[in-house]
Amino acid sequence: MTDSAPPEKYETFVRLFVSHEARLRGFVRTLMPHWDAVDEVMQETSLVAWRKFDQFDPGSNFMAWAAAIARFESLKHLRRKSRERLVFNDDILDLLAEESLEESEVLEQQRAALGSCLEKLDARQKHLLQMAYQPGVKFHEVAAEAGKSTQAFYKTIQRLRASLLSCAERQMKQAGA
Amino acid sequence: MKKSPESLLHDWLHGEISAEDFERLQEMLRGCSELRKRLRHEVNLDLVLRDHACLDASLRSWIPDSAQDNKILMPVRFLQRPRVAWAAAAALAAMLAAGLFIRFQTNPVVAARQEEMNQGSAILTRVMNATWQNGGSQPRSGDTLGTGLFQLAGGLAQIEFFSGATLLVDGPAELEILSPWEARCHSGKIRLRVPPPARGFKIHTPEMQIEDLGTEFAVEVDPEESSTEVHVFEGEVHAQPTDSDLVVLHDGEGLRRCPAGLKAINTVRPEDFICLERMDAMTQSRAKSRFSAWKEWKKQYCEDDRVLASYTFQRSCNWERAAGNDASTTVSFCTGGIVGARWTQGRWPEKDALEFKRPGDRVRIRLSGVYEGLTFACWIKVDGLDRKYNALLLTDGYEPGEPHWQILEDGRVMFSVAYAIAPDRQEVADKVYYTPVIFNHSNLGRWHHLAVTYDAVKGETTHYFDGKQVSRETLPDQQRRHVIYGSCEIGNWGLPAEGHEFPVRNLNGCIDEFVIYKLPLQGTEMVTLYQAGKQD
């Protein structure tokens, strides 16, 4: 498959996939119970999308096309792990999938805004978030490391999250005005 | 008390929601588009936070520990340019063109890594019984040293400057590295060997500046007497005492500067200063005694009937292709078959190890029986994490009860076991147990003890690194499961089912010992395993 495809095709695909990857990841996370599962689904999605890339109409919306694949791969994954307790019912999954697709541009602007809001935090706040969200750690472990109770740590993180979200909202409003 | 929709949402995001709360959240989501929107925004924020943390962690993990947590020894700086998305895209395109499997990264970490520039001045190549001052900086052999203070409380250290000069420090001593071409000795005894390319290397002391013209010489600084002595054993040295004229010194000449004035030293004392040859001999004898102690200790654990298989990877000839199994209950089929992997030096000069480098390198083994748990313990030197998954030990397939142990590209270790989702059903699921990031820039290329224990009855997995527990996880509702093996491989993923997308999982590194137990060992035993086998 990969041997025979012309190089321009790889480039087109890579360009499209890379530019939509963050949106797709967010989309998949709304459907999946945790981030580790998102990685697995994203891998499958990228492979299936590459395999089916011939069927993609270059004039159409790549995000919509790839999201359809991601959604299908997510469901496959969830069914495989049907003993996972924390999986939404199909009707909710449908709602979430549909709505996040509609909203995907807004979400992208929000991510950009969040990125610049994150930069504005002070070093201590950045460090806390960095500890809390680094790969493979659990909240209560990080709390212990930071010398706080899990409750207090949660609260701090929650406050930071809330302020980031409202900062992003303000920025987006300004940009839109 | 009932939780608010927000806190339910947060519990869900952190994967810490109870089944009951989850049902409630689901009901709320069904009826409220505003809450669904909130969920999407919170997920979006999570995505951003994780991306940032992941990028930070990846960059941080490529800076040596010593640079991160001490201020005395100045950190080796890595210059990092801004994230360049096109570079990542180009790298991906190259991967595709090469016909390799596709994998997309959230962050162009790979691109950022390629931009690293090492700003060190020297390498600490060897230490012997070294202790460090104030419990501050604890550099290990192999560390890159930047500019800054190097405070040895006792023992010996060998520093090789990037200019080519080799400096031996005999503790207690305080040295300040100024550049690849210059160092300041505040106190203690040092000896330098300066080959022609490093000619012009300078040593400063409180009383003197010494410029080397390609030689071997030694310096002793005694702050209490405010004195500096320089002894030249070979070649030529220019010594410039403070407020005095330049003195040119040749073989066998020396100079002492103290408050009383300048004095020529007629008989230099090479035996007073540690030399490379003596340091070599000491290192060798130390390695010999560690190796014999380990061999002695190994005898008793070979008799441990909890051991299912023990591969010590010691060859009888260069073309040895069998990996002997030293377990007491050895049966011939437990002998491993070495494919591709080459013999190399292990933890000590007399100990062998297998080097896994190429995609085909592996050791094939076959283990039979059904067990209630396991322990994998190995001595490993990881040289790089080239693959998405880097194999330690994997069964060929992934049937219920079969374990997979591997290192992820980001430096976390992952252990997983497959299980049948229900006794009467064919479908297989798996449970993965991760550690935090263990392998990073500062411990690549070094020997480490890595272990995992799994209790199939309790569903409990514990990971260990150098004898210390790094993570433990117990499944609350695990039903009694079991462990089986069949054909497996060390250092690669054998013969995966056809069409699998990620078959290339070869390890880039060396394994010097691999032991498999029939049950989970206790934490205290892990400490013993580590202590008995550690390099020095």
Interface residues (C-beta under 8 A of the other chain):
Chain A: T2 D3 P7 Y10 E11 F13 V14 R15 F17 V18 E21 A22 R25 G26 R29 T30 P33 H34 W35 D36 M42 Q43 E44 S46 L47 W50 R80 K81 S82 R83 R85 L86 F88 N89 D91 I92 L95 L96 E99 S100 E103 L107 Q110 R111 L114 G115 L118 L129 Q130 M131 A132 Y133 Q134 P135 G136 V137 F139 Y154 Q158 R161 L164 L165 A168
Chain B: H10 W12 H14 G15 E16 I17 A19 F22 Q26 L29 R30 S33 R36 K37 L39 R40 H41 E42 V43 N44 L45 D46 L47 V48 L49 R50 D51 H52 A53 C54 D56 A57 A85 A88 A89 L92 A93 L96 A97 G99 F101 I102 R103 F104 T106 K388 D410 R412 I421 A422 E427 A429 V432 Y434 T435 P436 V437 E501 F502
